[in-house]
Amino acid sequence: MSDTETKKPIALEAYEKLAEAFSEIAPAKAENAYIEQPAMRKAVGDVRGKKIFEAGCGPGILAEYLVHEGAKVVGFDVSPKMIDLAKKRVPDNATFFVADMAKPLPIEQDGQFDMVVASLSIDYIEDWSVPLSEFYRLLKPKGKFVFTIQHPIGSWNWYKPTSAFGVQYVEASWKGFTEEPVIMPDYYRSFEEVINPLIKAGFKILKVEDLKPIDALRTLDPYKFGKYSKLATFMCIIVEKE
Ligand SMILES: C[S@@+](CC[C@H](N)C(=O)[O-])C[C@H]1O[C@@H](n2cnc3c(N)ncnc32)[C@H](O)[C@@H]1O
């Protein structure tokens, strides 16, 4: 068996512990609701009538929005608890299944999706070549892959990896979701490690955006508004299947 087939998903255990709290808290949390979610909603554009594949869908927060806006969604996540929550949150016009993004996906029909989306989930994959080739395969010609990740600068500042080059395994203690902090494994990824795998997979880069908070956070949480207005914590990237 190859390394890709045997490797355990690094964040599975942590997200199984966090799933319910994440589902309740993320829809209003500063970093998600006032930075990442508005950026993704803008980036996907008009989704009416579109068939969208969501990777690392978590508890279905983005899927709920996409379905509300008239799309049909197929989503997957490595955490069975997250998938149960997504099924409850989005009972209609969406299907969800458990799968690991680091491995080939159990979907046979190529070229069936208008768009692939991934909100803050591909960060947890060390080698992007497998998911990117799978997303490319599943997209229609000219289909878009729209995704958010941790910004390399914000990520470097947060994790303090031993080197700012390459892909580095890192960990952080997530406080505020559950009574006990949860250790979250992740990967720090330098800018070239974000862009070059996309080019290698055959995607054309359409847009790269360093995300800032929306104005509503200014009065709600002036400290976080100031902090994230100066230091990009996430980035949003739109690429197209050529
Ligand atoms: C920060 S959460 C984001 C959830 C959701 N996309 C959102 O924005 O609300 C990251 C998600 O990625 C999922 N994830 C982590 N590693 C994964 C893997 N190897 N395959 C699929 N999903 C994974 C986690 O289970 C979790 O639901």
PDBQT file of the ligand as one rigid body, heavy atoms in Angstrom, charges set to zero:
ROOT
HETATM    1  C1  LIG A 301     -12.124  24.378   9.966  1.00  0.00    +0.000 C 
HETATM    2  S1  LIG A 301     -13.233  23.062   9.636  1.00  0.00    +0.000 S 
HETATM    3  C2  LIG A 301     -14.201  23.789   8.322  1.00  0.00    +0.000 C 
HETATM    4  C3  LIG A 301     -15.540  23.130   8.146  1.00  0.00    +0.000 C 
HETATM    5  C4  LIG A 301     -16.389  23.764   7.057  1.00  0.00    +0.000 C 
HETATM    6  N1  LIG A 301     -15.764  23.707   5.764  1.00  0.00    +0.000 N 
HETATM    7  C5  LIG A 301     -16.701  25.199   7.447  1.00  0.00    +0.000 C 
HETATM    8  O1  LIG A 301     -16.026  26.110   6.956  1.00  0.00    +0.000 OA
HETATM    9  O2  LIG A 301     -17.624  25.407   8.246  1.00  0.00    +0.000 OA
HETATM   10  C6  LIG A 301     -12.228  21.902   8.742  1.00  0.00    +0.000 C 
HETATM   11  C7  LIG A 301     -12.986  20.679   8.258  1.00  0.00    +0.000 C 
HETATM   12  O3  LIG A 301     -12.105  19.876   7.454  1.00  0.00    +0.000 OA
HETATM   13  C8  LIG A 301     -12.368  18.522   7.729  1.00  0.00    +0.000 C 
HETATM   14  N2  LIG A 301     -11.207  17.715   7.363  1.00  0.00    +0.000 N 
HETATM   15  C9  LIG A 301      -9.990  17.685   7.973  1.00  0.00    +0.000 A 
HETATM   16  N3  LIG A 301      -9.196  16.766   7.390  1.00  0.00    +0.000 NA
HETATM   17  C10 LIG A 301      -9.929  16.211   6.386  1.00  0.00    +0.000 A 
HETATM   18  C11 LIG A 301      -9.660  15.187   5.426  1.00  0.00    +0.000 A 
HETATM   19  N4  LIG A 301      -8.489  14.549   5.414  1.00  0.00    +0.000 N 
HETATM   20  N5  LIG A 301     -10.634  14.863   4.542  1.00  0.00    +0.000 NA
HETATM   21  C12 LIG A 301     -11.836  15.503   4.576  1.00  0.00    +0.000 A 
HETATM   22  N6  LIG A 301     -12.152  16.465   5.469  1.00  0.00    +0.000 NA
HETATM   23  C13 LIG A 301     -11.214  16.814   6.368  1.00  0.00    +0.000 A 
HETATM   24  C14 LIG A 301     -12.652  18.516   9.231  1.00  0.00    +0.000 C 
HETATM   25  O4  LIG A 301     -13.267  17.333   9.662  1.00  0.00    +0.000 OA
HETATM   26  C15 LIG A 301     -13.492  19.787   9.372  1.00  0.00    +0.000 C 
HETATM   27  O5  LIG A 301     -14.855  19.505   9.205  1.00  0.00    +0.000 OA
ENDROOT
TORSDOF 0
